[in-house]
Structures are given as structure tokens and as C-alpha cells.
């Protein structure tokens, strides 16, 4: 009986061997995935997590003189005092207001212009498409500081030709915001135009041919077919533009050297720069940086949520 009947432990061993064999590829694949993700995780930690963590650490301290001050300033733990000082500082709040108005002008004008140019270059009636694409994209290739200097000289009331053509002073208190928005739009319009044009090239041509057969004109085809198809690309460009607008730095920094209408705290990024490298208030600068990063993250999440809801409809 013992010879003819297979023993129960033998069956369990066979089953266990098979289970182990089936689980080996999964463990190997998991290890391979972790190994491939390790370089990205190290890069993310070194370039994002550690700097952000150090900025949070700095934001909780400030330098203060103790006693008679002969020993120099000492680093004192102040908890959230720097955040309160930043949020109640009129210079920081004015910078936030400037950036908000700048975004209301720059974002629709730049993205709308880039989309219109991309639709025109993608249309069948466009001639010399390569030359016009290069001409529109060329301002992005100019370094930001050089572009700022070019526009600053164009705005100059003594040697610039735009002062007599514009109904306002481009370097005055009423025209500085429009001047900065124009500089940023001129530089970034071509960059986003290339992104939109690339997305338009991926629209299935059979859909466009079907619309043409149904009698849809170029304008209707662009509004009803092309724009809805590239909507995800539009939202991605919107997210990056919102983040870039909150980080406005180069244009007002350059114009500050040409006019007193643009102060050293004109934008939140300039406020951080002035606090850290001019006034040596590293705790205040770190707190303002963290606040700016949180606002950028919240606005980006809001835009992504709206884009997800719009795509689901």
C-alpha cells in the first residue's frame, strides 16, 4: 500500500516547488524595476528632496544678536515666525499682486498667440512654413538677460523708438507691468508654438479628410477637431506657464536697473533674492521660497484637476 499510494508530503513538496517557481519571475521583475528606478530616485533625492528639506530647515531659524552683540549673530529657532513675517510683509504681498496681474495678461496672450500661430502654420494655406516657424521660435533662443537688455533699450525714453509710439511710458509706474508681460510673451510664445505644432502634426489625417468631405472649413476644423484633440497638450502647457509666471525673475531684475518703477521686491522671486543675498535674511528667504513652492503646487494641482474633469466629459 505504501508503494502504490503517493505520499502526501511528496505532493506538498511538488506544489511548493511550483509555487516558488511561479513567484521567482515576479521577485526578479520587482528587483529589476527597483534597480532601474534607483538612478532616478537618487537624482530626485539629491536635486529636489534634500534642497527642499534644507530650505524647510532654514525657514525655522533666524539670526539674532544676543547680549551686546560683540559675539556676532546667533542662529535662533523661531518655529513659524518667518512664515508669519513673510505673509504680513507688504513688499511680499505687493509682489504677489504684481505676479497675479502679470499672469492675467501674459498667460492668455501668450498661449492664445502660440495656439493661433500653430494652427496657421499647420494649415494647408501656409507658405514657407519652415522659415516662419524658425522666425517665431528664434526669440526663445535668445538668453533671458540679453532679451531683457534689448527690450530695456527699446523702452528707453532717450534712445528707444517705442516711447513715441506707445500711449504710455513703458518704464513708468503704469507701464512697467505691460512691458514685462510683453517681454515674457515675446520670448515664450515661439516655444509653446512649437509644442502645439508638434501636437497638431499627430492629429489623424483621416479625421481631417472626413471633416473636409463633410464641408467643414478651415476655421471650423481648427475649432471643432484640432483644438479638442490637442487639449491635453494645452493643459500641460498651461501648467508649466502658471509655474513659470509665479517664478518671474529675469525680466523685472533687468528692468530694475533702468527704472525705479520696478523695485527689488517687485515679484516673489525677487523678494527671495533680495532677502537672501542683499539683506542676508536666509530664514525669511527660505520661508518665502516654501510658500511660493506650495502655491505653485496647489495651482498646478488645480489645473490638472480641471483638465481631468474636462477630459472625462
ZIJOHU-V690033 format. One line per field, one symbol per residue. phi: phi as a letter, one per 20 degrees, with the letter a starting at -180 (. if undefined). A space follows every 10 residues. Layout:
BEGIN
phi: ???
END
This chain:
BEGIN
phi: .fefefffff ffffffffff ffefffffff ffffffegff ffffffdcff fffffffffe cbecedmenf enfdfdfcld fffffffdef ffffffffff fgffefffff ffffffffff feffefdlff fffffffggf feggffffff ffffegfede eeffeefbef defedfffff ffffffedff ffffffffff fefgffffff ffffnfefff fffecffffe ggffffffff ffffffegbf fffffffdbe fdefdfcgff fffffeddel dfffffffff ffffffffff ffffffffff fff
END
